[in-house]
Amino acid sequence: MWEIATIKVDSNMGDYYLEGIKSTWVESNDVAKSLGHIEDYTIMVSAMPDSGAFNILLGIKYASMADIGPSREKYDAFMAAWGEANQDSSRETSKTYPELRKITGQYLMHELTMLDSSSE
């Protein structure tokens, strides 16, 4: 199960936005991954930033749909690992995001593996 967000960042602000999410989105996903809350995450950036409805794709991979729902236990474990200093820093950094980008879509996607028809 993948949670996908499509983001449109002003083409001249892409590097600035990516630097910001490095210390917020990336670091928080590293914590979630180390705790086993997510399997992986990815960032994809368009080579043509001025074309289309989005130019950055953010993805978080979960083991199953059940892992997406809220959990007080997971939240408390994450906050203990993330720490108050990171919370404050993350809030400060993310204040600029509305000026840099627009979230154009959010999706929950199932990853499919196609079976080889010759193995049947």
DSSP file (Angstrom, degrees, kcal/mol; ACC not computed):
  #  RESIDUE AA STRUCTURE BP1 BP2  ACC     N-H-->O    O-->H-N    N-H-->O    O-->H-N    TCO  KAPPA ALPHA  PHI   PSI    X-CA   Y-CA   Z-CA
    1    1 A M              0   0    0      0, 0.0    61,-3.4     0, 0.0     2,-0.4   0.000 360.0 360.0 360.0 127.2    0.0    0.0    0.0
    2    2 A W  E     -AB  61 109A   0    107,-3.6   107,-3.4    59,-0.2     2,-0.6  -0.947 360.0-152.3-116.0 134.6    1.4    3.4   -1.0
    3    3 A E  E     -AB  60 108A   0     57,-2.7    57,-2.2    -2,-0.4     2,-0.4  -0.945  25.8-169.1-100.0 119.3    0.2    6.8    0.1
    4    4 A I  E     -AB  59 107A   0    103,-3.0   103,-3.0    -2,-0.6     2,-0.4  -0.922  13.9-171.7-117.7 133.4    1.1    9.2   -2.7
    5    5 A A  E     -AB  58 106A   0     53,-2.7    53,-2.7    -2,-0.4     2,-0.5  -0.991  12.2-151.0-121.0 131.5    1.0   13.0   -2.7
    6    6 A T  E     -AB  57 105A   0     99,-2.6    98,-2.5    -2,-0.4    99,-1.2  -0.890  18.1-168.3-101.9 132.0    1.5   15.0   -5.9
    7    7 A I  E     -AB  56 103A   0     49,-3.1    48,-2.7    -2,-0.5    49,-2.1  -0.953  17.6-154.1-125.8 135.3    3.0   18.4   -5.3
    8    8 A K  E     - B   0 102A   0     94,-2.9    94,-2.0    -2,-0.4     2,-0.4  -0.941  20.8-177.4-108.8 111.0    3.4   21.4   -7.6
    9    9 A V  E     - B   0 101A   0     -2,-0.6    92,-0.2    92,-0.2     5,-0.2  -0.880  39.3 -99.0-106.8 137.7    6.4   23.5   -6.6
   10   10 A D    >   -     0   0    0     90,-1.9     3,-2.7    -2,-0.4     4,-0.4  -0.337  38.6-122.0 -51.8 133.0    7.2   26.8   -8.3
   11   11 A S  G >  S+     0   0    0      1,-0.3     3,-0.6     2,-0.2     4,-0.2   0.773 110.6  50.7 -57.9 -29.7   10.1   25.7  -10.7
   12   12 A N  G 3  S+     0   0    0      1,-0.2    -1,-0.3     2,-0.1     4,-0.1   0.471 110.5  51.2 -86.3   0.4   12.5   28.2   -9.2
   13   13 A M  G <> S+     0   0    0     -3,-2.7     4,-2.6    87,-0.1     5,-0.2   0.307  75.4 103.9-116.5   6.2   11.8   27.0   -5.7
   14   14 A G  H <> S+     0   0    0     -3,-0.6     4,-2.6    -4,-0.4     5,-0.2   0.916  83.3  45.2 -57.3 -49.2   12.3   23.2   -6.1
   15   15 A D  H  > S+     0   0    0     -4,-0.2     4,-2.3     1,-0.2    -1,-0.2   0.895 113.5  50.9 -64.2 -39.4   15.7   23.0   -4.4
   16   16 A Y  H  > S+     0   0    0      2,-0.2     4,-1.8     1,-0.2    -2,-0.2   0.920 112.2  46.8 -63.1 -44.6   14.5   25.2   -1.5
   17   17 A Y  H  X S+     0   0    0     -4,-2.6     4,-2.5     2,-0.2     5,-0.2   0.919 112.3  49.9 -63.3 -44.9   11.4   23.1   -1.0
   18   18 A L  H  X S+     0   0    0     -4,-2.6     4,-1.3     1,-0.2    -2,-0.2   0.881 108.6  52.6 -63.6 -38.3   13.5   19.8   -1.2
   19   19 A E  H  X S+     0   0    0     -4,-2.3     4,-0.8    -5,-0.2    -1,-0.2   0.891 110.3  49.9 -63.4 -38.2   16.0   21.2    1.3
   20   20 A G  H >< S+     0   0    0     -4,-1.8     3,-0.7     1,-0.2     4,-0.5   0.922 110.0  47.5 -66.2 -45.3   13.1   22.0    3.7
   21   21 A I  H 3<>S+     0   0    0     -4,-2.5     5,-3.1     1,-0.2     6,-0.4   0.703  98.9  71.6 -73.6 -15.8   11.5   18.6    3.5
   22   22 A K  I 3<>S+     0   0    0     -4,-1.3     5,-0.8     1,-0.2    -1,-0.2   0.905 106.1  36.9 -60.7 -40.2   14.9   16.9    4.0
   23   23 A S  I <<5S+     0   0    0     -4,-0.8    -1,-0.2    -3,-0.7    -2,-0.2   0.469 133.1  25.7 -92.7  -1.6   14.7   18.1    7.7
   24   24 A T  I  >5S+     0   0    0     -4,-0.5     4,-2.4    -3,-0.3     5,-0.2   0.625 128.8  24.9-119.7 -77.0   11.0   17.5    8.1
   25   25 A W  I  >5S+     0   0    0      2,-0.2     4,-1.9     1,-0.2    -3,-0.2   0.911 126.7  44.5 -63.3 -47.0    9.3   14.9    5.9
   26   26 A V  I  ><S+     0   0    0     -5,-3.1     4,-2.2     2,-0.2    -1,-0.2   0.953 116.0  45.6 -65.3 -50.6   12.4   12.8    5.2
   27   27 A E  H  ><S+     0   0    0     -5,-0.8     4,-1.8    -6,-0.4    -2,-0.2   0.884 113.1  50.0 -63.6 -38.1   13.7   12.8    8.8
   28   28 A S  H  X S+     0   0    0     -4,-2.4     4,-2.4     1,-0.2    -1,-0.2   0.875 111.0  49.7 -68.5 -34.9   10.2   12.0   10.2
   29   29 A N  H  X S+     0   0    0     -4,-1.9     4,-2.6    -5,-0.2    -2,-0.2   0.839 106.0  56.6 -71.2 -31.7    9.9    9.1    7.7
   30   30 A D  H  X S+     0   0    0     -4,-2.2     4,-2.3     2,-0.2    -2,-0.2   0.911 109.7  46.2 -61.2 -41.1   13.3    7.9    8.8
   31   31 A V  H  X S+     0   0    0     -4,-1.8     4,-1.7     2,-0.2    -2,-0.2   0.945 112.8  48.9 -64.9 -48.5   12.0    7.7   12.4
   32   32 A A  H  <>S+     0   0    0     -4,-2.4     5,-2.5     1,-0.2     6,-0.9   0.882 112.6  48.9 -59.4 -38.8    8.8    6.0   11.3
   33   33 A K  H ><5S+     0   0    0     -4,-2.6     3,-1.2     4,-0.2    -1,-0.2   0.909 108.6  52.2 -67.6 -42.2   10.7    3.5    9.3
   34   34 A S  H 3<5S+     0   0    0     -4,-2.3    -1,-0.2     1,-0.3    -2,-0.2   0.805 110.4  49.7 -64.8 -28.1   13.1    2.8   12.1
   35   35 A L  T 3<5S-     0   0    0     -4,-1.7    -1,-0.3    -5,-0.1    -2,-0.2   0.525 116.6-115.7 -85.4  -6.6   10.1    2.1   14.4
   36   36 A G  T < 5S+     0   0    0     -3,-1.2    -3,-0.2    -4,-0.4    -2,-0.1   0.622  81.4 123.5  81.7  13.3    8.5   -0.2   11.8
   37   37 A H  S   <S+     0   0    0     -5,-2.5     2,-0.3    -6,-0.2    -4,-0.2   0.790  79.0  21.5 -77.1 -27.9    5.5    2.1   11.2
   38   38 A I        -     0   0    0     -6,-0.9    24,-0.2    -9,-0.2    -2,-0.2  -0.928  65.9-142.0-132.8 159.7    6.3    2.3    7.4
   39   39 A E  S    S-     0   0    0     22,-3.0     2,-0.3     1,-0.3    23,-0.2   0.860  74.5 -35.7 -86.8 -40.4    8.3    0.1    5.1
   40   40 A D  E     -C   61   0A   0     21,-1.3    21,-3.0     2,-0.0    -1,-0.3  -0.957  49.6-143.1-167.2 176.4    9.8    2.8    2.9
   41   41 A Y  E     -C   60   0A   0     -2,-0.3     2,-0.3    19,-0.3    19,-0.2  -0.971  12.5-163.7-151.3 162.0    9.3    6.2    1.4
   42   42 A T  E     -C   59   0A   0     17,-2.7    17,-2.8    -2,-0.3     2,-0.4  -0.990  12.5-153.6-148.7 154.3   10.3    7.9   -1.9
   43   43 A I  E     -C   58   0A   0     -2,-0.3     2,-0.4    15,-0.2    15,-0.2  -1.000  14.3-171.6-126.8 128.4   10.7   11.3   -3.5
   44   44 A M  E     -C   57   0A   0     13,-2.7    13,-2.9    -2,-0.4     2,-0.4  -0.982   4.0-164.3-121.6 134.3   10.4   11.6   -7.3
   45   45 A V  E     -C   56   0A   0     -2,-0.4    11,-0.2    11,-0.2     2,-0.1  -0.959  21.3-119.0-122.1 133.2   11.2   14.9   -9.0
   46   46 A S        -     0   0    0      9,-2.8     9,-0.0    -2,-0.4    -2,-0.0  -0.425   4.7-146.5 -69.8 139.6   10.2   15.7  -12.6
   47   47 A A  S    S+     0   0    0      1,-0.2    -1,-0.1    -2,-0.1     8,-0.0   0.576 101.7  51.5 -77.5 -10.7   12.9   16.5  -15.1
   48   48 A M  S >  S+     0   0    0      3,-0.1     3,-1.8     1,-0.1    -1,-0.2  -0.710  71.6 176.4-124.4  78.2   10.5   19.0  -16.6
   49   49 A P  T 3  S+     0   0    0      0, 0.0   -40,-0.1     0, 0.0    -1,-0.1   0.656  73.7  54.2 -64.6 -18.3    9.3   21.0  -13.6
   50   50 A D  T 3  S+     0   0    0    -40,-0.1     2,-0.4   -39,-0.1     5,-0.1   0.482  94.2  82.2 -94.8  -1.4    7.1   23.4  -15.6
   51   51 A S  S <  S+     0   0    0     -3,-1.8     3,-0.2     3,-0.1    -3,-0.1  -0.805  81.8   7.3-106.1 146.1    5.0   20.8  -17.3
   52   52 A G  S    S-     0   0    0     -2,-0.4     3,-0.0     1,-0.2     0, 0.0  -0.078  93.9 -64.3  84.8 178.0    1.9   19.0  -15.9
   53   53 A A  S    S+     0   0    0      1,-0.1     2,-0.3   -45,-0.0    -1,-0.2   0.636 115.4  19.4 -81.0 -16.7   -0.1   19.3  -12.7
   54   54 A F        -     0   0    0     -3,-0.2   -46,-0.3   -46,-0.1     3,-0.1  -0.980  46.4-170.8-149.0 159.4    2.7   18.3  -10.4
   55   55 A N  S    S+     0   0    0    -48,-2.7    -9,-2.8    -2,-0.3     2,-0.4   0.382  76.6  51.6-132.0  -1.9    6.5   18.2  -10.4
   56   56 A I  E     -AC   7  45A   0    -49,-2.1   -49,-3.1   -11,-0.2     2,-0.5  -0.999  60.5-164.3-135.8 137.6    7.2   16.3   -7.2
   57   57 A L  E     -AC   6  44A   0    -13,-2.9   -13,-2.7    -2,-0.4     2,-0.5  -0.985   4.1-165.1-120.5 126.3    5.8   13.0   -6.0
   58   58 A L  E     -AC   5  43A   0    -53,-2.7   -53,-2.7    -2,-0.5     2,-0.4  -0.948  11.7-175.0-111.7 130.2    6.1   11.9   -2.4
   59   59 A G  E     -AC   4  42A   0    -17,-2.8   -17,-2.7    -2,-0.5     2,-0.4  -0.978  15.7-168.9-131.2 139.9    5.4    8.3   -1.5
   60   60 A I  E     -AC   3  41A   0    -57,-2.2   -57,-2.7    -2,-0.4     2,-0.5  -0.995  16.8-147.2-124.5 126.6    5.1    6.4    1.7
   61   61 A K  E     -AC   2  40A   0    -21,-3.0   -22,-3.0    -2,-0.4   -21,-1.3  -0.830  14.6-172.0-100.4 126.5    5.0    2.6    1.6
   62   62 A Y        -     0   0    0    -61,-3.4   -24,-0.1    -2,-0.5     3,-0.1  -0.813  31.1-127.3-110.9 153.7    3.0    0.7    4.2
   63   63 A A  S    S-     0   0    0     -2,-0.3     2,-0.3   -26,-0.2    -1,-0.1   0.870  88.9 -13.9 -66.5 -35.9    2.9   -3.1    4.7
   64   64 A S  S >  S-     0   0    0    -63,-0.1     3,-1.2     1,-0.1     4,-0.3  -0.964  72.2 -95.3-157.7 170.7   -0.9   -3.0    4.6
   65   65 A M  G >> S+     0   0    0     -2,-0.3     3,-1.7     1,-0.3     4,-0.6   0.818 117.3  67.2 -61.6 -31.4   -3.9   -0.8    4.7
   66   66 A A  G 34 S+     0   0    0      1,-0.3     3,-0.4     2,-0.2    -1,-0.3   0.774  91.7  61.7 -61.7 -26.5   -4.2   -1.5    8.5
   67   67 A D  G <4 S+     0   0    0     -3,-1.2    -1,-0.3     1,-0.2    -2,-0.2   0.593  94.0  64.0 -76.8 -10.0   -1.0    0.3    9.1
   68   68 A I  T <4 S+     0   0    0     -3,-1.7    -1,-0.2    -4,-0.3    -2,-0.2   0.811  81.5  94.2 -84.4 -31.4   -2.4    3.6    7.8
   69   69 A G  S  < S-     0   0    0     -4,-0.6     2,-0.0    -3,-0.4    -3,-0.0  -0.101  88.5 -85.8 -62.4 159.3   -5.1    4.1   10.4
   70   70 A P        -     0   0    0      0, 0.0     2,-0.3     0, 0.0    -1,-0.1  -0.329  44.4-178.0 -66.8 146.8   -4.5    6.2   13.5
   71   71 A S     >  -     0   0    0      1,-0.1     4,-2.6    -3,-0.1     5,-0.2  -0.921  24.0-157.0-148.6 118.4   -2.9    4.5   16.5
   72   72 A R  H  > S+     0   0    0     -2,-0.3     4,-2.8     1,-0.2     5,-0.2   0.889  99.0  54.1 -61.4 -39.0   -2.2    6.2   19.9
   73   73 A E  H  > S+     0   0    0      2,-0.2     4,-2.1     1,-0.2    -1,-0.2   0.925 111.3  43.6 -61.9 -46.5    0.5    3.7   20.6
   74   74 A K  H  > S+     0   0    0      2,-0.2     4,-2.7     1,-0.2    -2,-0.2   0.900 113.4  52.3 -66.0 -40.5    2.3    4.4   17.3
   75   75 A Y  H  X S+     0   0    0     -4,-2.6     4,-2.9     2,-0.2     5,-0.2   0.941 110.5  46.9 -60.2 -48.7    1.9    8.2   17.8
   76   76 A D  H  X S+     0   0    0     -4,-2.8     4,-2.0     1,-0.2    -1,-0.2   0.895 113.4  48.7 -62.1 -40.6    3.4    8.1   21.3
   77   77 A A  H  X S+     0   0    0     -4,-2.1     4,-1.9    -5,-0.2    -1,-0.2   0.910 113.1  48.1 -65.4 -41.9    6.3    5.9   20.1
   78   78 A F  H  X S+     0   0    0     -4,-2.7     4,-3.3     1,-0.2     5,-0.2   0.944 111.4  48.8 -63.7 -47.8    6.9    8.3   17.2
   79   79 A M  H  X S+     0   0    0     -4,-2.9     4,-2.3     1,-0.2    -1,-0.2   0.863 110.2  51.9 -63.0 -35.9    6.8   11.4   19.3
   80   80 A A  H  < S+     0   0    0     -4,-2.0    -1,-0.2    -5,-0.2    -2,-0.2   0.899 116.5  40.2 -65.6 -39.4    9.2    9.9   21.9
   81   81 A A  H  < S+     0   0    0     -4,-1.9    -2,-0.2    -5,-0.2    -1,-0.2   0.861 116.0  50.3 -76.4 -36.4   11.6    9.1   19.1
   82   82 A W  H  < S-     0   0    0     -4,-3.3     4,-0.5    -5,-0.2    -2,-0.2   0.905  98.6-154.8 -71.5 -43.4   11.1   12.3   17.2
   83   83 A G     X  -     0   0    0     -4,-2.3     4,-1.6    -5,-0.2    -2,-0.1   0.230  27.1 -87.2  84.3 154.2   11.6   14.6   20.2
   84   84 A E  H  > S+     0   0    0      1,-0.2     4,-2.4     2,-0.2     5,-0.2   0.848 122.2  58.2 -67.1 -36.8   10.5   18.1   21.1
   85   85 A A  H  > S+     0   0    0      1,-0.2     4,-2.3     2,-0.2    -1,-0.2   0.914 107.9  46.8 -61.6 -42.5   13.4   19.8   19.4
   86   86 A N  H  > S+     0   0    0     -4,-0.5     4,-2.8     2,-0.2    -1,-0.2   0.878 109.5  55.1 -66.7 -36.9   12.5   18.2   16.0
   87   87 A Q  H  X S+     0   0    0     -4,-1.6     4,-2.4     2,-0.2    -2,-0.2   0.951 111.1  43.7 -59.5 -49.5    8.9   19.1   16.5
   88   88 A D  H  X S+     0   0    0     -4,-2.4     4,-2.0     1,-0.2    -2,-0.2   0.921 115.9  47.0 -63.2 -45.3    9.7   22.8   17.0
   89   89 A S  H  X S+     0   0    0     -4,-2.3     4,-2.5    -5,-0.2    -1,-0.2   0.908 112.1  50.7 -63.1 -43.0   12.2   22.9   14.1
   90   90 A S  H  X S+     0   0    0     -4,-2.8     4,-2.6     1,-0.2    -2,-0.2   0.902 109.0  50.9 -63.4 -42.7    9.8   21.1   11.8
   91   91 A R  H  X S+     0   0    0     -4,-2.4     4,-0.7    -5,-0.2    -1,-0.2   0.912 111.8  48.0 -60.5 -42.5    7.0   23.5   12.6
   92   92 A E  H >< S+     0   0    0     -4,-2.0     3,-0.7     1,-0.2     4,-0.3   0.933 114.0  45.4 -65.3 -46.9    9.2   26.4   11.8
   93   93 A T  H >< S+     0   0    0     -4,-2.5     3,-1.3     1,-0.2     4,-0.2   0.909 109.7  54.4 -63.1 -43.7   10.5   25.0    8.5
   94   94 A S  H >< S+     0   0    0     -4,-2.6     3,-1.0     1,-0.3    -1,-0.2   0.594  85.5  83.6 -73.0  -9.4    7.1   24.0    7.3
   95   95 A K  T << S+     0   0    0     -3,-0.7    -1,-0.3    -4,-0.7     4,-0.2   0.812  90.7  51.3 -60.3 -29.1    5.7   27.5    7.7
   96   96 A T  T X> S+     0   0    0     -3,-1.3     3,-1.2    -4,-0.3     4,-0.9   0.630  84.9  89.7 -83.4 -13.2    7.1   28.4    4.3
   97   97 A Y  H X> S+     0   0    0     -3,-1.0     4,-2.3     1,-0.3     3,-1.2   0.871  79.3  57.9 -57.0 -43.0    5.6   25.4    2.4
   98   98 A P  H 34 S+     0   0    0      0, 0.0    -1,-0.3     0, 0.0    -2,-0.1   0.816 106.7  50.7 -59.5 -26.9    2.3   27.1    1.5
   99   99 A E  H <4 S+     0   0    0     -3,-1.2    -2,-0.2    -4,-0.2    -3,-0.1   0.728 117.4  39.4 -78.0 -21.3    4.3   29.9   -0.3
  100  100 A L  H << S+     0   0    0     -3,-1.2   -90,-1.9    -4,-0.9     2,-0.3   0.735 118.1  18.5-100.7 -28.0    6.3   27.3   -2.3
  101  101 A R  E  <  -B    9   0A   0     -4,-2.3     2,-0.4   -92,-0.2   -92,-0.2  -0.919  49.9-144.2-147.4 164.6    4.0   24.6   -3.2
  102  102 A K  E     -B    8   0A   0    -94,-2.0   -94,-2.9    -2,-0.3     2,-0.7  -0.999  25.3-130.6-130.9 130.0    0.5   23.3   -3.8
  103  103 A I  E     -B    7   0A   0     -2,-0.4   -96,-0.3   -96,-0.2     3,-0.1  -0.721  26.1-178.0 -78.2 117.3   -0.6   19.8   -3.0
  104  104 A T  E     -     0   0A   0    -98,-2.5     2,-0.3    -2,-0.7   -97,-0.2   0.589  59.0  -5.9 -97.3 -11.8   -2.4   18.7   -6.2
  105  105 A G  E     -B    6   0A   0    -99,-1.2   -99,-2.6     2,-0.0     2,-0.4  -0.935  47.8-154.4-174.9 153.3   -3.5   15.2   -5.2
  106  106 A Q  E     +B    5   0A   0     -2,-0.3     2,-0.3  -101,-0.2  -101,-0.2  -0.998  23.6 177.3-137.2 135.9   -3.4   12.5   -2.5
  107  107 A Y  E     -B    4   0A   0   -103,-3.0  -103,-3.0    -2,-0.4     2,-0.6  -0.965  29.6-144.4-140.1 148.6   -3.9    8.9   -3.3
  108  108 A L  E     -B    3   0A   0     -2,-0.3     2,-0.4  -105,-0.2  -105,-0.2  -0.978  34.1-174.6-110.9 116.3   -3.8    5.4   -1.6
  109  109 A M  E     -B    2   0A   0   -107,-3.4  -107,-3.6    -2,-0.6     2,-0.5  -0.907  22.7-138.7-119.6 137.3   -2.4    3.0   -4.2
  110  110 A H        -     0   0    0     -2,-0.4     2,-0.5  -109,-0.2    -2,-0.0  -0.803  22.6-132.9 -88.6 131.5   -2.0   -0.8   -4.1
  111  111 A E        -     0   0    0     -2,-0.5     2,-0.3     2,-0.0    -2,-0.0  -0.755  25.7-156.0 -84.5 126.2    1.2   -2.0   -5.5
  112  112 A L        -     0   0    0     -2,-0.5     2,-0.5     2,-0.0     0, 0.0  -0.798  12.7-156.3-106.1 144.9    0.6   -4.8   -7.9
  113  113 A T        -     0   0    0     -2,-0.3     2,-0.4     0, 0.0    -2,-0.0  -0.982  19.8-139.5-116.6 118.2    2.9   -7.6   -9.0
  114  114 A M        -     0   0    0     -2,-0.5     2,-0.2     1,-0.1    -2,-0.0  -0.626  17.3-130.0 -79.3 130.2    2.0   -9.1  -12.4
  115  115 A L        -     0   0    0     -2,-0.4     2,-0.5     1,-0.1     5,-0.1  -0.546  23.2-109.7 -78.9 143.6    2.3  -12.9  -12.5
  116  116 A D    >   -     0   0    0     -2,-0.2     3,-1.8     1,-0.2     4,-0.2  -0.624  22.4-147.0 -72.6 120.4    4.2  -14.4  -15.4
  117  117 A S  G >  S+     0   0    0     -2,-0.5     3,-1.0     1,-0.3    -1,-0.2   0.724  94.2  64.5 -65.3 -20.5    1.6  -16.1  -17.5
  118  118 A S  G 3  S+     0   0    0      1,-0.2    -1,-0.3     2,-0.1    -2,-0.1   0.616  92.5  63.8 -78.5 -10.1    4.1  -18.8  -18.5
  119  119 A S  G <         0   0    0     -3,-1.8    -1,-0.2     1,-0.2    -2,-0.2   0.415 360.0 360.0 -91.8   2.4    4.4  -20.0  -14.9
  120  120 A E    <         0   0    0     -3,-1.0    -1,-0.2    -4,-0.2    -2,-0.1   0.463 360.0 360.0 -83.6 360.0    0.7  -21.1  -14.7
